[in-house]
């Protein structure tokens, strides 16, 4: 059974307008992704990276996003516990020239979450994933004042393949019963997006950085909560093409994301 959260009424709490590159699917205030698709026109050498954080009503590992002009490849394998809360990272290494209309996967009418589409430059055009890792922590939901409350999660790459100058992308998700979870931004990382309220959606943090040293890559994300019962995190290292530091931004944003996120 879907966990009970604060009683949000559809006619009072509408889905908030989305920022460029980010689609939201709310639990009560919206039955669909808003916007339904993310669009981008590719010219020259560019990679597309899709990030997802959600509760999938199907209680299964979610499908990859669909694209009218290409196919996404999974960069990290999600793990599921009891609640179907998960993060997803997928990519197109050398996106085809022309228009792309990308649709987030279905997470069901009672599912909720966030989907981000990024454009990246300066990545290897073949086999760009150098390393990845996934972390999951969960227990049965107990409501507020949970004695087993989860307050942070750490994730590390599975090996030590990363090199200086590679692009490192991470996405973290957690679910609780609270309005202001204050999802922290790990030191040295730049925010791509964040949601601190779990009342009508899950909480998440997406961020990236350029690797400053070779070897294992990791981060720890913390938040304020007394009722978090599930948290997951994924981290992926994308190879630099060797021509300088890669760049990444939300599609249609016209700028690199600012630290602190939307």
C-alpha positions in Angstrom: 0.0 0.0 0.0 1.2 3.5 -0.9 2.5 5.2 2.3 0.3 7.9 3.8 1.7 11.4 3.7 0.3 14.8 4.6 -3.2 15.3 3.1 -2.5 17.4 0.0 -5.6 18.3 -2.0 -5.3 18.5 -5.8 -7.3 21.7 -6.1 -5.2 23.5 -3.5 -1.6 22.3 -4.3 -1.1 22.3 -8.0 2.1 21.0 -9.6 4.8 23.8 -9.6 6.1 25.1 -13.0 9.1 23.1 -14.1 12.5 24.5 -14.7 14.3 24.0 -18.1 15.4 20.4 -18.4 13.4 19.1 -15.4 10.1 17.2 -15.4 8.2 16.5 -12.2 5.6 13.8 -11.4 3.7 14.6 -8.2 1.9 12.1 -6.0 -1.4 13.9 -5.5 -1.4 17.2 -7.5 -0.5 15.7 -10.9 -1.0 12.3 -12.5 1.4 13.0 -15.4 5.0 14.2 -15.9 5.1 18.0 -16.3 6.4 18.8 -18.8 5.6 15.5 -20.5 8.8 15.6 -22.6 12.1 17.3 -22.6 13.3 18.6 -26.0 16.7 19.5 -27.3 18.3 20.1 -30.7 21.8 18.5 -31.2 24.4 20.0 -33.4 28.0 19.0 -33.3 29.5 16.7 -30.7 27.2 16.3 -27.7 26.2 13.6 -25.2 22.8 13.4 -23.5 22.6 12.3 -19.9 19.2 11.5 -18.3 18.9 11.4 -14.5 15.8 10.1 -12.6 14.7 9.8 -9.0 11.3 8.4 -8.2 8.9 6.0 -6.5 7.7 3.5 -9.2 4.1 2.3 -8.6 4.9 -0.9 -10.5 7.3 -1.9 -7.7 10.0 -2.8 -10.3 13.1 -1.3 -11.8 11.9 1.4 -14.1 12.3 1.4 -17.9 14.7 3.8 -19.6 13.5 7.1 -21.1 12.3 7.1 -24.7 13.8 9.4 -27.4 12.4 10.2 -30.9 15.9 10.3 -32.3 18.0 7.8 -30.4 18.2 5.3 -27.6 19.4 5.6 -24.0 21.8 3.2 -22.4 21.8 2.4 -18.7 24.9 3.7 -16.8 24.2 2.2 -13.4 22.1 -0.7 -12.2 19.4 0.3 -9.6 18.8 -1.9 -6.5 15.3 -2.2 -5.1 14.4 -2.9 -1.5 10.8 -2.8 -0.1 9.7 0.7 -1.3 10.2 1.0 -5.1 12.3 4.2 -4.6 15.2 4.3 -7.0 17.6 6.5 -9.0 18.5 6.1 -12.7 21.3 7.3 -14.9 21.3 6.7 -18.6 23.0 8.3 -21.6 23.6 8.7 -25.3 27.3 9.1 -25.9 27.2 10.7 -29.3 23.6 12.0 -29.7 22.3 12.1 -33.3 22.1 15.5 -34.9 18.7 17.1 -35.0 15.8 17.3 -32.7 15.3 15.0 -29.7 12.0 14.7 -27.8 12.7 12.6 -24.6 9.9 11.1 -22.5 10.5 10.0 -18.9 9.5 6.4 -18.1 6.1 5.7 -16.6 6.1 5.4 -12.8 2.3 4.9 -12.5 -0.5 7.2 -11.5 0.5 7.0 -7.8 4.2 7.2 -8.6 6.1 10.4 -8.1 9.6 11.8 -8.8 11.8 13.9 -11.0 13.5 13.5 -14.4 16.4 15.6 -15.6 17.8 15.8 -19.1 21.4 17.1 -19.5 23.6 18.0 -22.4 27.3 17.3 -22.0 30.3 18.3 -24.0 33.8 17.1 -23.9 33.0 13.4 -23.3 34.4 10.4 -25.1 32.2 9.4 -27.9 32.6 5.7 -27.5 32.1 3.6 -24.3 32.1 6.8 -22.1 31.2 5.2 -18.8 34.4 4.6 -16.9 33.0 3.6 -13.5 29.8 3.7 -11.5 28.3 2.7 -8.2 24.9 2.4 -6.4 23.8 2.5 -2.7 20.5 1.7 -1.0 19.3 1.9 2.6 15.7 1.2 3.6 13.4 -0.1 6.3 9.6 -0.3 6.8 8.0 3.2 7.1 7.1 4.2 10.6 5.9 7.8 10.2 7.3 10.7 12.1 9.8 10.2 15.0 11.2 7.1 13.4 13.8 5.6 15.7 15.6 4.2 12.6 15.4 7.4 10.7 17.9 7.6 7.8 19.8 10.9 7.8 22.4 10.4 5.0 23.7 8.1 2.4 27.1 7.5 1.0 27.9 6.1 -2.5 31.2 5.1 -4.1 32.3 3.9 -7.5 32.7 0.1 -7.7 36.3 0.4 -8.8 39.1 3.0 -9.1 39.0 3.6 -12.9 38.3 7.3 -12.8 41.0 9.7 -14.0 41.5 13.4 -13.3 39.4 15.5 -15.6 36.5 13.0 -15.9 32.9 14.1 -15.4 31.3 12.7 -12.2 27.5 12.8 -11.9 25.5 11.7 -8.9 21.8 11.6 -8.0 20.4 11.0 -4.5 16.8 10.2 -3.5 15.0 9.9 -0.1 11.5 9.6 1.1 10.0 10.7 4.3 6.9 12.5 5.8 8.3 16.0 6.1 8.2 19.4 4.4 11.7 20.7 4.7 14.4 18.0 4.6 17.2 20.4 3.6 18.9 18.0 1.2 22.6 19.0 1.5 25.0 19.7 -1.4 28.3 17.8 -0.8 31.3 20.0 -0.7 33.0 20.4 -4.1 29.9 19.5 -6.1 27.7 21.7 -8.3 23.9 21.3 -8.0 21.7 20.3 -11.0 18.5 20.1 -9.1 17.0 19.6 -5.6 13.6 19.0 -3.9 13.4 19.3 -0.1 9.7 18.6 0.5 8.4 15.0 0.7 4.8 16.0 1.2 3.7 15.7 -2.5 6.9 14.2 -4.0 10.1 12.4 -3.1 13.2 14.4 -2.1 16.2 14.4 -4.3 19.5 16.0 -5.1 21.4 15.9 -8.4 24.9 17.2 -8.8 28.2 16.9 -10.7 31.9 17.7 -10.4 35.1 17.3 -12.4 37.3 14.6 -10.9 40.4 16.3 -9.4 42.3 13.1 -8.7 42.3 9.5 -10.2 40.9 6.6 -8.3 37.6 5.9 -6.5 35.0 8.6 -6.5 32.4 9.0 -3.8 30.1 11.4 -2.0 27.9 11.6 1.1 24.6 13.5 1.1 22.9 14.4 4.4 19.5 15.9 5.2 17.3 16.9 8.0 14.6 14.4 8.8 13.0 12.4 11.6 11.1 10.0 9.4 13.2 9.0 6.3 12.7 5.3 5.6 14.4 4.8 2.2 17.4 6.4 0.5 19.3 5.5 -2.7 22.2 7.1 -4.6 23.9 6.5 -7.9 27.3 7.8 -9.1 28.7 7.6 -12.6 32.1 8.6 -14.0 32.0 9.7 -17.7 35.3 9.7 -19.6 36.7 13.0 -20.7 37.7 13.2 -24.4 41.0 14.7 -23.3 40.4 18.1 -24.8 39.8 19.9 -21.5 37.3 19.7 -18.7 33.9 18.5 -19.8 30.9 20.7 -19.4 27.3 19.8 -18.4 24.0 21.7 -18.1 20.3 21.2 -18.1 18.9 21.3 -21.6 17.4 24.6 -22.6 18.9 26.3 -19.6 21.3 28.5 -21.6 23.8 28.3 -18.8 25.6 25.9 -16.4 23.6 25.2 -13.3 24.3 27.4 -10.3 25.4 25.9 -7.0 22.3 25.5 -4.9 20.1 24.3 -7.7 16.5 25.3 -8.4 
